[in-house]
Amino acid sequence: MITHRPSHTLTRSSVNKLLVLAMLLQLAALAAPATAVDQQQAADQRPIALPGCPDKCGNISIPYPFGTKEGCYFDPSFLVVCNELTAPGANLAVPLVYNMTGYYIGDSDNPAAIPMTNASWWTVDLIDLDVAHGEARVGMPVSSDCSLNESYHELNMFSMQVNVSDEGTYVFSATRNVLIGVGLSVTARVFGSMSTTNVSASCTSLFDTPDAAQNGTCSAGLGCCQAGLPPGLGVIAVGPKRERNTMWFEFPCTYTMAVERSWYNFSLQDLYDVGKFPRKVPIVLDWAIRNGSCPPEGNYAPPVACRSDNTRCVDATRPPGYLCKCKDGYDGNPYIAGGCQGEQRQRGR
């Protein structure tokens, strides 16, 4: 008996169709990455600074309204001092850090006042600038209280002033930063001011044995604690409450810091290591153009700092002042001419 099997022979027409499909698939596979690369290259080539002005200090981008020399920044509060021979090399010219060192005798439950042995000022290290959100990340030193024996404590405390006047360019971000205290028994405190009002915040970390503390967040107050910062602060001072340390040999130091909310993750090892923390931690400053405001609703004339087409004006979170934003569908730097670009602009090229 002869069995007839279906024929699998391809006709010339079928072969041609398959070849065409294969070529189309190859072209599609090549086109997608090329489009993404072209878009990224176009974004990387967009100007962020004024013509003829440096847009980098080392590996840190310097977008206008910031600038590194006269004629390149909006006003002197946006000056970035650039020295590429030092690390990190970029400093904001206006904010200043104040360092106070001293000691106290902590052999009682209410230690005596602190004799200061040294004090110094310096400018603030710049980490990065974000034009889209009106933020500057800078380095904030960590304050510490370290016991050399049961009674003698060495203090290293820091404060930061971000403006020379009450209506200055910068404020500490209340949404992006927190107060952190790390240690066996530590009350972390931050004192600040906005205009003529003094404010403070604090948190307390307590535990009887190290086993009570667990790696992770500081919400439980065991080994570390966390508190929010009041809004609108232009000056903060961070430090611990003076306290007795009966377990100084095992846990010699406590630490307090105002820091970017997402930066710190508690580790048990932090309780034991002297000098565990880096010299500086990131803290976020909100900035705005202070010498003006957004126009009334219905008035489409942009304020002086919004130089690009396709921009909109947004009131600053702490008045007076405003920020410039690219309209929906556009991105880039709204503070320079032609800075806001998007799909519409890309199609027209």
Sequence and secondary structure as in RCSB ss.txt:
>XXXX:A:sequence
MITHRPSHTLTRSSVNKLLVLAMLLQLAALAAPATAVDQQQAADQRPIALPGCPDKCGNISIPYPFGTKEGCYFD
PSFLVVCNELTAPGANLAVPLVYNMTGYYIGDSDNPAAIPMTNASWWTVDLIDLDVAHGEARVGMPVSSDCSLNE
SYHELNMFSMQVNVSDEGTYVFSATRNVLIGVGLSVTARVFGSMSTTNVSASCTSLFDTPDAAQNGTCSAGLGCC
QAGLPPGLGVIAVGPKRERNTMWFEFPCTYTMAVERSWYNFSLQDLYDVGKFPRKVPIVLDWAIRNGSCPPEGNY
APPVACRSDNTRCVDATRPPGYLCKCKDGYDGNPYIAGGCQGEQRQRGR
>XXXX:A:secstr
           HHHHHHHHHHHHHHHHHHHHHHHHHHHHHHHHHHS  S TTS  EETTEE  TT BSSTTSSSS
GGGBEEE TTSSS EEEEEEEEEEEEEEEE SSSS     EEEEEEEEEEEEEEETTTTEEEEEEE EEEEESSS
SEEEEEEEEEE  SSTT SEEE TTTEEEEEESSEEEEEEEEEETTEEEEEEEEEE SSGGG  SB STT SSEE
EEE  TT SEEEEEE     TTTTTS EEEEEEEETTT  B GGGGT TT S SEEEEEEEE B S     TT  
   TT  SSSEEEEE SSSS EEEEE TTEEE TTSTT EEEHHHHHT 
